[in-house]
Amino acid sequence: MYLIFISLLFLSLCQDPTVFKASDKVSFIIKDKIQRPADLLFFTEGLSFFSDDVLLESTGLYGDSEIHYINNVFDKKKIELKLRQPIGKQYFGEGCSKIKNKNGKDEIYMLTWKERKAFQLDSNLQLVQELEIPGEIQEGWGMTSYRNNDGDAMLLISDGTNRLYHVDPSDFKVKKTVSVRLGNGEALNKLNELEIIGDGSVLANIYETPLIAQIDPHDGKLIDVLDFTALIQDVESVKGKGYTDPMFNKVLNGIAYRGGNLILSGKQWPYFYQIELQSQQQS
């Protein structure tokens, strides 16, 4: 195991001159580095658990966008790609998520970036219906899911701004929008890949930074900001496909959570990182 403490960090984002700090109260342990086989180096856009050892991943880039399963993710000898489903050369794939509908069946949703299309798929990744991204949402970026107080599945979508959209999958319409702001009131923009974790908060990659924001999805309150520079540094030490372009290996993107297991990855990263977050004892 590798114990890495998240130090106090002051970072000025390119979105505006806003300066904010990452947490100095949280550390993380890298429990494992799971090597991705050479045929699994994708431009990751969405990542979630389909089951205990199966990841659902959506990928981007025109001509390369698809959605697929990665089986046996915790078994380095058996990890493999299954059920690849390309979405068409005219689409740039973005976030994805799975829900269980009222009949107990799995439904999978996937966004596109600028094409204003989303797809509902069945568990075999076959198209059920093509959907229009609601007009309030500027572009398709990240997606995750949760259950509301009535027990109904809801989708949570980001669009690269500081807004999170609560979308009802039954009609694919926005039911609620929340804005995420820093303590000084400035917008926290570039919210990207999303994942609901065990306490009901959502983790959000802040695009083109080493930071992940922890947010209350219901009111947009910023709970914490976590610095994962150490993961990016580890990836940068690896040579291979995709790493001649520094944009790829510096972009943290891909958060999956299930049963206490937190997996982080990035665009064309060679590893899935199994992570454990730990609160620091206060003196």
C-alpha positions in Angstrom: 0.0 0.0 0.0 1.0 3.6 -0.6 0.0 6.2 1.9 -0.2 9.6 0.4 -1.2 12.7 2.3 -3.0 15.4 0.4 -1.2 18.6 1.3 -2.6 22.1 1.4 -2.7 23.4 -2.2 -3.5 26.7 -3.6 -4.4 26.5 -7.3 -5.5 29.2 -9.7 -7.8 27.7 -12.3 -7.8 29.0 -15.9 -11.5 29.4 -15.8 -11.1 32.7 -13.9 -8.7 34.2 -11.3 -10.4 32.4 -8.5 -8.0 30.8 -6.0 -9.1 27.9 -3.8 -7.5 25.3 -1.6 -7.6 21.5 -1.6 -8.2 19.7 1.6 -5.5 19.2 4.2 -7.8 17.0 6.2 -8.0 14.0 3.9 -5.4 11.4 2.8 -5.8 8.5 0.4 -4.3 5.1 0.2 -3.6 3.5 -3.1 -4.8 0.0 -2.3 -3.9 -1.4 -5.7 -2.7 -0.4 -9.2 -4.7 -2.5 -11.7 -2.9 -2.7 -15.0 -5.0 -2.1 -18.0 -4.1 -4.5 -20.9 -2.9 -2.8 -24.1 -6.3 -3.1 -25.7 -7.9 -1.3 -22.7 -6.2 2.1 -23.1 -9.3 4.2 -23.8 -10.1 7.9 -23.8 -12.2 7.4 -20.7 -15.2 9.6 -20.3 -17.5 7.7 -18.0 -16.8 5.0 -15.4 -19.0 3.1 -13.0 -19.5 -0.3 -11.5 -22.0 -2.5 -13.3 -21.6 -5.2 -10.7 -19.0 -6.1 -8.0 -16.2 -6.8 -10.4 -17.4 -5.4 -13.7 -16.9 -1.9 -14.8 -19.0 0.0 -17.3 -16.9 2.4 -19.3 -17.8 4.9 -22.0 -15.1 6.5 -24.2 -14.6 9.6 -26.3 -13.0 10.8 -29.5 -14.7 10.9 -32.9 -14.4 7.5 -34.5 -13.4 5.8 -31.3 -16.3 6.4 -29.0 -18.0 3.3 -27.5 -19.4 1.8 -24.4 -18.3 -1.5 -23.0 -17.8 -3.7 -20.0 -14.4 -4.5 -18.3 -14.8 -7.9 -16.5 -12.8 -9.2 -13.6 -11.4 -5.8 -12.8 -9.8 -7.0 -9.5 -8.2 -10.1 -11.1 -5.1 -9.0 -12.9 -4.8 -12.3 -14.7 -8.4 -12.3 -16.0 -9.3 -8.7 -16.6 -10.8 -8.4 -20.0 -12.9 -6.3 -22.3 -16.4 -7.5 -23.0 -19.4 -6.4 -25.2 -17.9 -3.5 -27.0 -20.6 -1.3 -28.6 -19.4 1.6 -30.9 -21.8 4.5 -31.0 -21.1 5.9 -34.5 -18.2 8.0 -35.9 -20.4 11.1 -35.9 -20.5 11.0 -32.0 -18.1 12.0 -29.3 -19.0 9.8 -26.3 -19.2 11.2 -22.8 -20.4 10.1 -19.4 -22.5 7.0 -18.7 -24.4 5.4 -15.8 -26.6 2.4 -15.0 -29.9 2.4 -13.2 -32.5 -0.2 -12.2 -35.9 0.8 -13.5 -39.2 0.2 -11.6 -39.4 -3.3 -13.1 -36.0 -4.2 -11.6 -34.3 -4.3 -15.0 -30.9 -2.6 -15.7 -30.9 0.4 -18.0 -27.8 2.1 -19.2 -27.5 5.7 -20.3 -24.7 7.4 -22.3 -24.2 11.0 -23.2 -22.6 12.6 -26.3 -20.6 15.8 -26.1 -21.9 18.3 -28.7 -24.3 16.3 -30.7 -27.1 16.8 -28.2 -27.9 13.1 -28.2 -28.1 10.5 -25.4 -28.7 6.8 -25.7 -30.6 4.4 -23.5 -29.2 0.9 -23.8 -30.2 -2.5 -22.3 -27.8 -4.6 -20.2 -26.5 -6.2 -23.4 -25.6 -2.7 -24.7 -28.2 -2.8 -27.4 -29.9 0.5 -28.2 -33.4 0.9 -26.7 -33.9 4.5 -27.7 -32.2 7.7 -28.8 -32.8 10.7 -26.6 -32.5 14.5 -26.9 -30.3 16.2 -24.3 -32.5 18.8 -22.5 -32.0 22.3 -23.6 -30.9 23.5 -20.2 -27.8 21.4 -20.5 -25.1 23.1 -22.5 -23.1 19.9 -23.5 -22.9 16.3 -22.4 -20.1 15.8 -19.9 -20.5 13.6 -16.9 -23.2 11.4 -15.6 -24.1 9.3 -12.5 -27.3 8.1 -10.8 -28.9 8.0 -7.4 -32.3 7.2 -5.8 -34.5 10.0 -4.6 -36.6 10.0 -1.4 -39.4 8.1 -3.2 -36.9 5.4 -4.2 -37.0 6.3 -7.9 -33.8 6.3 -9.9 -32.6 9.7 -11.0 -29.7 10.8 -13.3 -27.2 13.5 -12.3 -25.5 15.2 -15.3 -22.7 17.8 -15.7 -22.1 20.0 -18.7 -18.6 21.6 -18.0 -20.1 24.5 -16.1 -20.6 24.7 -12.3 -24.1 23.3 -12.7 -25.4 19.8 -11.9 -28.7 18.7 -13.5 -31.1 16.2 -11.9 -32.8 14.4 -14.8 -35.7 11.9 -14.6 -34.9 9.0 -16.8 -38.6 8.3 -17.4 -38.9 11.4 -19.6 -35.3 12.6 -19.7 -36.2 16.0 -18.5 -34.5 18.2 -16.0 -36.3 18.3 -12.7 -33.8 20.3 -10.6 -30.6 22.3 -11.2 -28.0 23.2 -8.6 -24.9 25.4 -8.8 -21.6 24.7 -7.2 -19.7 27.7 -5.8 -16.6 28.4 -3.8 -16.7 30.0 -0.4 -16.3 33.4 -2.0 -19.2 32.9 -4.2 -17.3 32.3 -7.4 -18.5 29.5 -9.7 -16.6 26.2 -9.6 -16.6 25.4 -13.3 -15.4 22.5 -15.4 -17.3 19.9 -13.4 -16.9 16.7 -15.4 -17.1 12.9 -14.6 -19.4 12.3 -11.7 -19.9 9.5 -9.1 -22.2 9.2 -6.1 -20.4 7.6 -3.2 -21.6 5.9 0.0 -22.6 9.0 2.0 -24.7 10.3 -0.8 -22.3 13.0 -1.9 -21.0 13.2 -5.4 -17.4 13.2 -6.5 -16.7 15.4 -9.6 -13.5 15.6 -11.6 -12.5 19.2 -12.2 -11.4 19.0 -15.8 -7.7 19.7 -16.6 -6.8 19.8 -13.0 -5.6 17.1 -10.5 -8.6 17.9 -8.3 -11.8 16.1 -7.4 -14.6 18.0 -5.7 -16.9 16.5 -3.2 -20.3 18.0 -3.5 -23.8 17.7 -2.0 -25.7 17.0 -5.2 -29.0 18.3 -3.7 -27.9 21.9 -2.8 -24.6 22.2 -4.6 -22.6 22.8 -1.4 -18.9 22.2 -1.9 -17.9 19.8 0.9 -14.2 19.3 0.0 -11.6 19.4 -2.7 -9.2 16.5 -3.0 -5.8 16.7 -4.7 -4.7 13.7 -6.7 -1.5 15.1 -8.2 0.3 11.9 -7.0 -1.7 9.8 -9.4 -0.9 12.0 -12.3 2.8 11.9 -11.4 2.7 8.1 -11.3 1.0 7.9 -14.7 3.6 10.4 -16.2 6.3 8.0 -15.3 4.9 5.3 -17.6 5.9 5.3 -21.3 3.6 3.8 -24.0 0.5 4.5 -26.1 -0.9 7.9 -25.8 1.8 9.4 -23.6 3.6 11.5 -26.2 0.7 13.9 -25.9 0.8 15.4 -22.4 -2.9 16.3 -22.5 -3.8 12.6 -22.2 -1.8 11.4 -19.2 -2.5 14.6 -17.2 -6.3 14.4 -17.5 -7.8 12.6 -14.5 -11.2 11.3 -15.6 -13.1 8.2 -14.4 -14.6 7.6 -11.0 -16.4 4.4 -10.0 -17.7 3.5 -6.5 -19.4 0.3 -5.2 -19.5 -1.2 -1.7 -16.6 0.8 -0.4 -14.4 0.3 -3.5 -13.3 3.5 -5.2 -11.7 3.3 -8.6 -10.0 6.3 -10.3 -8.6 6.5 -13.8 -8.0 8.9 -16.6 -7.8 9.4 -20.3 -5.8 6.6 -21.8 -4.3 5.8 -18.4 -2.5 2.4 -18.1 -4.0 1.8 -14.6 -7.2 1.7 -12.6 -6.2 2.9 -9.1 -8.1 1.4 -6.2 -8.3 4.1 -3.6 -9.3 4.5 0.0 -10.0 7.9 1.4 -9.1 8.6 5.0 -9.9 11.5 7.2 -7.0 12.9 9.2 -7.2 13.0 13.0 -7.4 16.6 14.2 -5.3 17.6 17.2 
